[in-house]
């Protein structure tokens, strides 16, 4: 099992960075963008200034705005925002050939259906073998070839090995896992928790509070993983703990920077104003809160953050609510 030509759907920062990885891995790489003007600009300048400014795109990379051009690809990386995954895969369906694997590279829970991205894929492209790519990775660093390690989850061991070898590139090291649900659970929650960590930073509550929130947030991530049918061991790795630590520790994260603005006194509307891309945690938080209720699990940080983003509470009231919860054993 081998792959020669890869189509990357979505020319945002992460999609563009992954297209760079594919070129470095020796793949014939076609990057698809929704906006024809962006495609033309990337062809002419070898830059994606709106989403990944200052990064020179590989000369071998090709570009298109037409989903039909992806029909010859023998591997697809799907990288639209999570809330647009269903519409994107539906639009791609006429160009998809049965059996061509789709690697899902976006993180979140779909609003309304409360489904993970692999469930969305199964409904829109039922004949597409699925894999999930997730882990601690900033697009700017990945696109420049800085060392990065991620989780590549695939239930099919043979396909997983083939994808592992295909997507490994200088500076980009995937580790194989078989627990797709666990890999998705970590990615779905970490963006919401990163907003909470940003609030802690913005309110200047200190490094002790920051460390406590990451640790207790990780406990919530583990609960969600297990409740969804995943393995706790999976979120102990790059796609869970690793991704959480990175996203909660740097203002480079759109999610943490949103929380930082809220902690400094801005409203959600002010914090989001003028942003070309919306933080995934903001988009997924309502679905995560609803999913937590459906699964009947205790996730106070995630649900309180969702309430804050919905305007149902204030920063100070949210902090007070978390600190005044009943005392309990750490592992409970």
Secondary structure, DSSP 4 states (H G I P E B T S, - for coil): ----EEEEE--SHHHHHHHHHHHHTT-EEEEE-S-HHHHHHHHHHS-BTTTBTTPPPPTT-EEES-GGGGGG-SEEEE-S-GGGHHHHHHHHGGGPPTT-EEEE------TTT---HHHHHHHH-TTS-EEEEESS--HHHHHTT--EEEEEE-SSHHHHHHHHHHH-BTTEEEEEES-HHHHHHHHHHHHHHHHHHHHHHHTT--HHHHHHHHHHHHHHHHHHHHHTT--HHHHTSIIIIIHHHHHTS-TTSHHHHHHHHHHTT--HHHHHTT-SS--HHHHHHHHHHHHHHHHT---HHHHHHHHHHTTSS-HHHHHHHHHTSPP--TT-
